[in-house]
Amino acid sequence: MDKDLTTPDGVLQYMRLAASEPDWNRRCDTVKKAYGNDYPSFWYQTMIQSGEANQILGSFGSSADLRISSFEEVFDASPNR
């Protein structure tokens, strides 16, 4: 299948083919590469706000919800210590 990443519908159809979270991530990278390493201007409305991303990711047990991770401080390099 030729991918049409020039339209919101083309991107949506391409992303709907994702079969796993790693596949979703690869497809996101492909879309971003087509737009100068950034998401297209219509990404939020087409994929996130519409619920499409959650529906697609949910089909293989994942979610488009933001995940916050924290990292343990290894050392304090501040000049006041």
SVG drawing of the C-alpha trace seen along z (x, -y; Angstrom):
<svg xmlns="http://www.w3.org/2000/svg" viewBox="-13 -29 43 35">
<polyline fill="none" stroke="black" stroke-width="0.4" points="0.0,0.0 1.3,-3.4 1.1,-5.8 -0.4,-9.2 1.0,-11.4 0.0,-14.6 -3.6,-14.7 -5.2,-14.2 -7.1,-11.2 -4.0,-9.7 -2.1,-10.0 -5.1,-8.6 -5.4,-5.6 -1.6,-5.0 -1.7,-5.1 -4.7,-2.8 -2.5,0.0 -0.3,0.0 -0.2,3.5 1.8,2.8 3.2,0.0 6.6,0.3 4.9,0.2 2.9,-2.8 6.2,-4.5 7.8,-3.7 4.8,-5.1 4.9,-8.3 8.6,-8.7 7.7,-8.2 4.9,-10.9 7.2,-13.3 10.0,-12.7 7.6,-13.6 7.0,-16.9 10.5,-18.0 10.9,-16.0 7.7,-17.4 4.1,-16.3 1.9,-17.9 -0.3,-20.8 -3.4,-18.6 -1.9,-15.8 -3.5,-16.9 -7.0,-17.4 -6.9,-14.3 -5.2,-11.8 -5.4,-13.1 -8.5,-15.3 -10.6,-12.9 -9.7,-9.9 -8.2,-8.0 -4.8,-7.6 -6.4,-6.1 -8.6,-3.8 -5.7,-2.6 -3.3,-2.2 -6.0,-0.6 -6.4,2.1 -3.1,3.5 -3.3,2.6 -1.7,-0.8 -2.8,-4.4 -2.1,-7.8 -2.3,-9.3 0.7,-11.2 3.1,-9.3 5.3,-11.2 8.6,-9.6 11.0,-10.8 14.6,-10.2 16.5,-9.8 19.0,-12.6 22.4,-11.2 24.4,-14.1 23.9,-17.8 26.1,-19.9 24.8,-23.3 27.4,-25.8 25.9,-26.3 26.8,-22.9"/>
</svg>
